[in-house]
Amino acid sequence: MGRCGCPTTSKVSTARKFGQAARQQQREKEDILAMEALKKMNILLALFVAILVMVANGVSAAEAPAPGPSSDATLFVPTAFASFIALAFSLLF
């Protein structure tokens, strides 16, 4: 203590340094917590995007079936031709 009863400058500077160190540690803890929260948010965002991609693939339009023939006559000619060729081969061999 000085003559006036107030703390000396060395004690004041030591207390000030201690306070600054405590504030620095508090800021570091807050930064760590903020980084952890940011990591969790990034993971949740990645999961959300993955779910959206899966849902989008499942909702895509189904392919339409092939249209049916408009007339059975178009199928009759090739079928009859193939049948006659098979009959000819059976008679020859």
Phi, psi and omega per residue, in radians:
M1 nan 2.516 3.089
G2 -1.395 -3.103 -3.123
R3 -1.137 -0.526 -3.093
C4 -1.485 -0.065 3.132
G5 1.633 -0.017 3.107
C6 -1.594 2.703 -3.105
P7 -1.142 2.645 -3.138
T8 -1.292 2.885 -3.085
T9 -1.114 -0.545 -3.128
S10 -1.179 -0.676 3.116
K11 -1.232 -0.629 3.119
V12 -1.161 -0.783 -3.133
S13 -1.170 -0.581 3.093
T14 -1.175 -0.751 3.108
A15 -1.136 -0.680 3.126
R16 -1.137 -0.744 3.122
K17 -1.127 -0.687 3.111
F18 -1.105 -0.748 3.112
G19 -1.116 -0.705 3.115
Q20 -1.158 -0.682 3.121
A21 -1.138 -0.708 3.122
A22 -1.124 -0.745 3.117
R23 -1.133 -0.654 3.126
Q24 -1.129 -0.746 3.111
Q25 -1.114 -0.695 3.121
Q26 -1.108 -0.742 3.117
R27 -1.106 -0.682 3.123
E28 -1.126 -0.718 3.089
K29 -1.089 -0.754 3.124
E30 -1.122 -0.673 3.110
D31 -1.122 -0.718 3.130
I32 -1.115 -0.764 3.112
L33 -1.100 -0.682 3.122
A34 -1.141 -0.692 3.125
M35 -1.159 -0.695 3.108
E36 -1.120 -0.716 3.104
A37 -1.127 -0.675 3.124
L38 -1.153 -0.672 3.087
K39 -1.092 -0.761 3.137
K40 -1.113 -0.696 3.115
M41 -1.131 -0.686 3.116
N42 -1.133 -0.697 3.112
I43 -1.133 -0.775 3.119
L44 -1.102 -0.679 3.106
L45 -1.122 -0.734 3.120
A46 -1.111 -0.730 3.096
L47 -1.119 -0.716 3.134
F48 -1.085 -0.766 3.128
V49 -1.145 -0.710 3.130
A50 -1.103 -0.719 3.115
I51 -1.136 -0.720 3.113
L52 -1.088 -0.694 3.127
V53 -1.132 -0.746 3.129
M54 -1.117 -0.721 -3.140
V55 -1.174 -0.699 -3.125
A56 -1.123 -0.647 3.114
N57 -1.218 -0.595 -3.124
G58 -1.313 -0.389 -3.063
V59 -1.640 -0.096 -3.088
S60 -1.023 2.643 -3.054
A61 -1.128 2.444 3.104
A62 -1.361 2.582 3.122
E63 -1.257 2.464 3.139
A64 -1.311 2.534 3.085
P65 -1.181 2.774 3.131
A66 -1.131 2.455 -3.133
P67 -1.196 2.540 3.126
G68 -1.288 2.775 3.117
P69 -1.183 2.538 -3.121
S70 -1.368 -0.409 -3.140
S71 -2.515 2.501 3.099
D72 -1.337 -0.260 -3.120
A73 -1.134 -0.554 -3.140
T74 -1.157 -0.474 3.109
L75 -1.519 -0.402 -3.051
F76 -1.201 -0.730 -3.051
V77 -1.104 -0.898 3.134
P78 -1.132 -0.591 3.135
T79 -1.171 -0.772 3.118
A80 -1.132 -0.709 3.129
F81 -1.076 -0.795 3.129
A82 -1.125 -0.648 3.127
S83 -1.139 -0.744 3.133
F84 -1.153 -0.648 3.109
I85 -1.159 -0.723 3.115
A86 -1.127 -0.685 3.121
L87 -1.135 -0.719 3.133
A88 -1.112 -0.782 3.130
F89 -1.117 -0.618 -3.125
S90 -1.211 -0.572 3.129
L91 -1.339 -0.567 -3.117
L92 -1.349 -0.645 -3.036
F93 -1.947 nan nan
